[in-house]
Every structure is written in structure tokens, then in C-alpha cells.
């Protein structure tokens, strides 16, 4: 294997995601294997070409997920790193493979994220009767997941509801209706994504009148727990040059890969500062890639709740500081806007199998850059960004560029 240098370019050679949703007939290894086989096939390589595996899983973090999948698909003796980093798990697994290439340990790596969450129900601190949508929190913190597969908790919905409300209080322009309109956009986008967990358009009235999880987020405004997996084969620039012209044409350049955590002065506060996390990661990513927010043709950001999407417009510097409400109201974030956001349907509609999300976001952007997104294709897409937040806390940002080959 050729050694790499710090200046070595990094490319996505193959990438795949399963359909998100309920898969009662498939276990964790089945889903991960499907995603990995899809990524290998998409890249035109096999397990024998892979020099390292970054395996992401959160809910069964004690299990050697990477080794389990490798046993299913072919054991080649390569190192396997099992990763758990909250909602940034998939993005972190991807960075493990990228860093191994940068370090010169291999010229081709595999990363995947997988989760079984459909029907997870209430994971802690709450209860729901079987015959109603009534959710009763108890204990200091509410549940991590709530009604009908939607994330709903005194912890997460409360955190992001507060963040959205604070943003509106500081800058103005927000309302219950505005946050619901963000969800309306994402559910509309999902109707064009056959791999999304939910592909049904929802009206503003339906969204606003649904079960309230944590004001101003109703159930459709929350990310959807589901099963799913996503995988990517990454390769060094020098290795890519030895592959076929077709592989080079479909490869997607990773211009920036960044992971941040809370700085020391904020590490002991009760709630992580998701604004600082994201803004620091985005600033570093733009510098690494040599692009600006104005260069982005699409963005897949972490809309775990509708309120989160709004504040991340600002945190990712897609708009001027304090201008997120005006930015959304301008129509910029719709599929036909100047900066389409969550064309996949986002976490609210595409779904949020936690460890898979980071790589699934990369899959969405890469698919557009390849011109392979079908009815939802963003025409002329050349540069895209992906973003995930894992409370605990971590933020992963990647900037991707279309191949010039």
C-alpha cells in the first residue's frame, strides 16, 4: 500500500444507503451488510481492496459491530475500529477511515453506520399508553424516543425547543408557524426520495395540530426513529488515479472533514453549546475546502427538530448572523431555492437511525454531485455540505465537491 501525505486528496469511491424505515425481518448485521455490499459494488471494489473499517453503532455500542459485519462479508485481517459518538457516530466512523488514509496506513478504507431503532419506543424516563398518543414523562429527564417512532423527550426536544425559542427571542422573526413551515418543507422534499422512511406530504395544518412533544415542536417536527444503514468506500487521490476512468468520473472529492467538541470553557455547562460546536466546525471546514457558504449548492444538516434546522442556518453561516428566519422566509432552503437544505427530507422525514445518519447525509450530497438523484436532483450541483450534531457533544461537518474528471 502506498504511503500518504498530509496533502493527499481524499475521495468517496463508492457509497450506499438502505431504505430507512421499519425492517422487522433484518437485524443489525443484515442492514449493515446490505449497505456495505452496496458501497463496494458502487465503487467497483471488493473487501479484499479495503485496508481499514470504521464501524459506527450507538445502541449496541458494546458489540463488535465491525467484526460482526466483516465475518458476514469476508474476514481479511484488517483493523476494525468500532465507533460510538452519539448522533455524530457515522460521521466519526467516516473520519476514522479518512485519517487512516492520511496517515499512510492504507489507500482505501470503508466506513459504515447502522442502527435498529424502529419500535424503540420510550428508552428512558417516560411512558405511553398502548391505545393513545398521550405521552407522560417522569423522572428528571424524559425519554429519548416517544410516540410512533418520533424522538420525543424532556431532554432532546426540550434542549432544541429551548434553543429555537432563545434564537427567536434574541433576533426576532420566529413563531410556531414558521418552525412548522420548516417541517412542511422537509416532508414535501421527502416525497421525491424513495429511500426516506416517510414519503407523505404534510400540510401546515396537519403539522401544527399534531401531538405536541416540546413546544414549538410537534411530532412531525421531530426526527423519526427507524432502522437503516449507510456505508462509504473512501480512497486516496493517488490510488484513485490508478483506477478506471469511470471510477474517477463518479468519485466525489472530500474537500473538508472536521469534528469538533465543546471548548473547555463550556464543557461543564448543563447543556452543550450546539451553536459554538457547529460554527467552529463550519469555519474550519470552509477554510479546509477553500470555499464559502455562497459556493454551496446544497446542504444536508442535522434537523433533529425543526427548531434545530433554523438555528443551524445561522451556525453554518448560510445567512447573516440573526437572519435565519428571513433566510427561510425568502424560500432559499427549498429544493428550488438558492441554498437547498435537506432535499432528502431530512431527519424529520428521511429518518434518523442515529449511527447511519452521518454517512446517509454524505450519500445524499454525493448522489446530487454525481447527477444521480433522479426527480429531486439539484441541477448543476458542484459543492455540498453535510452536518451532524451529537449531543454529549460532537459536531461533524464534511464538504464535498464534484469530480472534474
C-alpha angles and dihedrals in degrees: 000000000000117000118241134219133218088260094053112130118236124216140184105233099175133007137174142169130196122231107277118230138069116344106172091164095056129067129205094276093047092055095043092047091052091052094045094047089049092051093047091049092046090053095044094238139107137223088268088068094054119097102183140015127213107194120192126199131142111181095051096032092147091062120087092240095170093053091046091055093043090054089053095049105030134304112232101166096251123143117271123201116197111207133198118175108146113252090343091063097108094045089049092051088052091052090052090059092044093050092050089056091047089051091054095242092123141353096221131039141176128221128182140170125201137175140175106208107136108122092009088136116175111359098183144354104009145068140212130193114241095235102047146043092241112127120195116194120204136174126039093300128033127229128299091224132026144173122006096348096308118132106248127163146138083241110047102024088041093051095049095038088056092047091053094046092048091051090053092047091051100043107015129218099095129115140160088263094052093053089048090052089059089056090046088056094050094047089050091051092051092062087075095049113083091189095057120111090228121034099169121113114233127204123231089247092053092050096047094046097048125102112305111232101174118342123287092017117080121188097275088050091062128082115264122241109224145139121271150123139210131190139187135196111212127193140185120254092242092053092047090059089062093056129084123290090245091055090049092050093052095043116109120215119233100214095175137016117180136170122186137178133192114295116244096260090061101034095096098049118111096244124039115244100243090178094059092042094054098039092052092048093047093048091053092045095052089050093048093048096040092230136113132223088260089064094060116107094186140001132205105197134176104270095171082153132010089247090056093055092055096051092045091059083068097037092053088047093238086139137021117282110284092010102102096111093050090045092056094042089054089067092242095133098052119100091261094043129102094261109026112205125198097354086168090066092262126237090309093063110007087051138237116251087171105224093040097053099081094056093037088059089052089049091055095051093042090052091056093046088054091050091239102117097105117204094002095050116142101222116235094007110172106154130035140170133215125198136184133177122206111190111223074063139286139118125199123194128179129182117203131193134198116253116257092206 
